[in-house]
Amino acid sequence: MFLIPDPVVRFFHRMASPPHFYAFTQRLMPWLTVIFVLVTAAGLYGGLYLAPADYQQGDSYRIIYIHVPSAWMSLFIYVVMAVAGAIGLVWRIKLAEIVAISSAPVGASFTFIALVTGSLWGKPMWGTWWVWDARLTSELILLFLYLGVIGLYGAIDDKRTASRAVAILALVGVVNIPIIHYSVEWWNTLHQGPTVTKMDKPSIHVSMLIPLLLMAVSFKFYYLIALLQRARTELLLRERNAQWVKNMISEFK
Amino acid sequence: MTMQEFFAMGGYAFYVWTSYGLTLIVLLVNIIIPVVQRRQFLRSLALKHKRQ
């Protein structure tokens, strides 16, 4: 392949092989867990203890350290799911299909967390648990898209057909992603505008920004761990009759 | 800052700790479900293998 260095191509070729993927992710797991625990501990210490209270919102703003990273993950995972689905659709790579469907429950969970923590933040700050404004409504639609993907996959028995159906649904739903992102600019909403991603200068103090970014990294690692756990289970279920699974079982007992 | 002040969260304890607690539960469940599922499946496969 042009422009992509040879070792990278070889890495993805090997990762697309089910037995290699299964063994490699097992060896990877302790490292991912250690990094996740360290980054999370640093992020929580910085966010809950070191960072000062907000001059307007008091300590209630500390919900930001899970609310905003969860909302970012809800969008990020959706895009990963749609891209993996598209790769599975075009090249029929089994592992791409598995990555796509294994992302759905994790993405749905982060969307749920973003919605609930937003509600718990909105009640003391806005005086209401919920409003039907553009940001909140489009995020709720995202949750329904994830649930739709999970439901559709479960409803079709042949998992290769199910993966194709799910990929198409996920790709159609991508329209919602820019709508969520720009909703606070396009519509007049109760939800506050972006505080971090403004290109000129983020309107958040560095002592609050660093823990926020640490939590964003922590959730990325969490996603990787949860995704791989689901993917390994899904792979086993699909490959139950393959020779490598039989070999593994005979070593297992 | 005392421990009590820390847990009081400036009067927002309910909102802050409910958020963090719920997040912890959801994230834990997402790891436990696939791991338990895989173990059960491997055990059932091994049992089937033994019978053959």
Interface residues (C-beta under 8 A of the other chain):
Chain A: L48 Y49 A53 G58 D59 S60 R62 I63 I66 H67 S70 P105 V106 S109 F112 I113 V116 T117 L120 W121 K123 P124 Y222 I225 A226 Q229 R230 R232 T233 L236 L237 R240 V245 K246 I249 S250 F252 K253
Chain B: M1 F6 M9 G10 G11 Y12 Y15 V16 T18 S19 Y20 L22 T23 V26 L27 V29 N30 I31 P34 V35 Q37 R38 F41 L42 L45 A46 H49 K50
